């Protein structure tokens, strides 16, 4: 087996194996009547007030290293001062009237930071401007009134996705409009779509120290939110009564989007606590069983450390959550040996954790193989 390819972002390794997915054939196109997008105009004063009132969500816990640098933020403000029209923004409206920023998060975050430095953001002074040298080095509160009035009165075009639009359609819309310089990945899109309950739940799960021990610290505050993605995948599969039901969702993205919605609106506190304890137990067992090789490809004869593999995380995580360490400990050598044998000799299994991992048949294969390893070991 060759070295698993690792994902890179902005020329830096992310610690996660590339997941090769084949785009599914579209057998049931979306009904155009279900796509409801309404153009609206807002002043930046309106937008800032909505953020302050928390009726517009900028996903404050969206931890990404690709936050704009000072020159980018400054030139955005310069464009506003020059009255250069900004590209359209996309918001998603919820049934309660709450709106979430889907496209334009970095631009609005920069505007908020400049104009509302007292809102928990550090603020910044304009730097590296190309034309308006007279305001170079100025903070918002230092600008003359005509300049601040020009910012607040600036009109922006916003396409608002209606709350009646089904989640799978919303997700597809987001993928289509997501064409910036650093496009969001699927989990980052889901984060923008999701409610506070699922955000808090996933944040709590990946905040567990045992999660970081089991993943060797590779996913801590992950640049592409893979920490939350793998936690969500674990939780989503835990919620399935039968692994063969996965195929009803159509794709992995649809499956995870549905799970996010269920966490937001379909689970009570007791159910969330049960899932969190199962997640914690799975991480502890994986760490004790596999050590630094947990959730990584580790065929026989290999000593090097491969990147984290999502398919291994979900399948071994769910399987290990169903047992105590007291049950597993006496059979540790057998379980580890069989896991490595699968990654060395079983071509179907290797394919199921490497390519087209969202294919229902491959999902079934990797779960069935892991469950069988544990059943054979534990009796």
C-alpha positions, -999 to 999 in steps of 0.1 A, spaced: 0 0 0 14 34 -9 15 64 13 -21 78 17 -24 112 2 -28 140 27 -50 170 23 -33 204 20 -46 239 26 -27 270 16 4 248 12 2 233 47 -6 197 55 -39 193 74 -32 159 91 -61 143 73 -61 118 44 -77 129 11 -111 114 8 -118 105 -29 -155 107 -36 -172 101 -69 -199 125 -77 -232 106 -78 -254 106 -109 -284 129 -105 -314 106 -108 -340 130 -93 -333 167 -102 -346 193 -78 -380 207 -85 -373 243 -96 -404 254 -77 -387 245 -44 -358 269 -51 -369 302 -36 -343 330 -36 -354 366 -31 -331 395 -39 -331 423 -12 -312 455 -6 -298 464 28 -277 493 40 -245 484 60 -261 502 89 -290 477 87 -266 448 85 -245 459 115 -277 464 136 -289 429 126 -255 415 138 -257 434 170 -293 422 176 -282 386 168 -308 383 140 -280 378 115 -256 350 124 -219 353 113 -210 319 128 -189 334 155 -172 300 163 -162 294 127 -125 287 134 -107 291 102 -71 303 97 -80 319 64 -93 350 81 -84 379 59 -51 397 65 -50 434 72 -44 445 36 -74 426 24 -97 440 51 -84 475 45 -89 474 8 -125 461 13 -132 492 34 -115 514 8 -138 499 -18 -168 508 3 -154 544 8 -149 546 -30 -185 535 -35 -174 505 -56 -204 481 -55 -196 449 -36 -204 415 -50 -238 401 -39 -241 383 -6 -262 352 2 -282 347 34 -303 318 45 -334 327 63 -349 304 90 -386 300 98 -381 321 130 -368 350 109 -331 344 119 -307 347 90 -273 331 85 -246 343 62 -238 317 35 -216 336 11 -198 368 22 -188 358 57 -153 371 55 -164 405 40 -191 411 66 -167 400 94 -141 425 82 -168 453 80 -180 444 115 -145 443 129 -138 478 115 -171 494 124 -178 477 157 -145 473 175 -163 473 208 -182 441 199 -155 417 211 -134 423 180 -100 440 181 -107 465 153 -80 477 130 -65 507 114 -66 510 76 -33 500 60 -20 495 25 -46 516 8 -42 522 -30 -61 555 -34 -74 571 -2 -41 580 14 -57 606 35 -74 580 57 -44 557 58 -38 546 94 -73 556 106 -96 536 127 -134 538 123 -138 562 152 -111 584 138 -127 589 104 -145 622 96 -183 620 97 -187 621 59 -166 589 56 -185 570 83 -218 581 69 -207 568 35 -199 534 50 -232 531 69 -253 543 40 -237 518 15 -263 495 0 -255 459 -6 -273 433 -26 -284 402 -7 -299 370 -21 -320 355 7 -328 318 5 -364 312 18 -369 290 48 -393 268 28 -364 257 6 -356 220 16 -322 215 32 -308 193 4 -317 220 -21 -301 247 2 -269 226 4 -268 223 -34 -273 261 -38 -245 268 -13 -221 245 -32 -230 262 -65 -224 297 -52 -193 288 -33 -167 298 -58 -144 322 -40 -107 321 -38 -108 296 -8 -141 278 -13 -157 263 18 -157 225 21 -189 205 28 -186 207 66 -180 244 65 -211 248 44 -231 227 69 -218 248 97 -231 279 80 -265 262 76 -268 247 110 -284 259 142 -268 267 175 -277 233 191 -257 212 167 -228 237 167 -226 236 204 -229 198 205 -201 193 180 -180 219 197 -185 200 230 -176 167 214 -143 179 198 -134 198 229 -130 165 249 -93 160 257 -97 122 249 -107 132 214 -74 150 209 -55 121 225 -71 96 202 -63 117 171 -28 126 182 -37 163 183 -40 164 145 -75 178 145 -73 204 173 -91 236 160 -88 221 126 -83 246 97 -110 229 76 -133 219 105 -125 182 99 -127 178 137 -164 186 136 -169 166 105 -156 134 119 -176 139 151 -207 145 131 -201 114 110 -197 93 142 -230 108 156 -248 104 123 -240 67 121 -248 61 158 -283 74 150 -289 48 123 -309 17 134 -294 -3 105 -263 5 85 -282 -4 53 -305 26 59 -276 49 49 -283 45 12 -317 62 16 -300 95 20 -284 93 -15 -250 109 -6 -227 113 24 -233 151 23 -271 146 24 -268 121 52 -247 144 73 -270 174 66 -300 154 77 -281 144 109 -272 180 116 -309 189 113 -319 161 136 -294 172 162 -307 207 160 -344 199 162 -349 161 169 -328 152 199 -335 160 235 -309 167 262 -309 131 274 -303 118 239 -274 142 233 -258 133 266 -260 96 257 -244 102 223 -217 123 239 -208 96 264 -207 71 235 -183 94 216 -161 97 247 -161 59 252 -152 53 216 -123 78 217 -110 62 249 -112 27 235 -95 37 202 -67 54 221 -61 24 244 -63 -1 215 -43 15 187 -24 43 204 -10 68 180 -22 47 150 -59 52 160 -81 60 129 -51 58 106 -42 33 80 -17 9 96 -11 -22 74 14 -49 85 50 -39 81 42 -1 83 57 20 111 52 55 96 22 75 108 -5 80 81 -30 109 82 -63 106 99 -88 86 78 -125 97 80 -139 63 71 -118 45 98 -129 71 123 -166 66 117 -166 28 114 -142 20 143 -156 48 164 -192 35 162 -181 -1 168 -159 7 198 -186 29 214 -206 -3 220 -180 -19 243 -162 -12 275 -124 -13 278 -128 -42 303 -142 -62 275 -117 -52 249 -85 -52 269 -80 -90 271 -84 -92 233 -63 -62 224 -36 -81 204 -62 -101 185 -83 -70 176 -53 -49 165 -38 -78 145 -71 -84 126 -75 -47 120 -40 -46 104 -47 -77 84 -78 -61 69 -57 -31 58 -31 -54 44 -50 -83 27 -86 -73 22 -88 -54 -11 -125 -47 -8 -120 -33 27 -91 -11 16 -112 3 -12 -141 9 12 -119 32 33 -101 48 4 -122 56 -26 -159 65 -31 -163 62 7 -198 75 4 -210 46 -17 -236 26 3 -220 -7 -6 -186 5 7 -201 20 38 -217 -14 45 -184 -33 38 -163 -12 62 -188 -14 90 -195 -51 86 -158 -60 86 -151 -40 118 -181 -54 136 -170 -89 126 -135 -84 140 -150 -74 173 -176 -102 173 -149 -128 166 -127 -114 193 -153 -110 220 -173 -141 212 
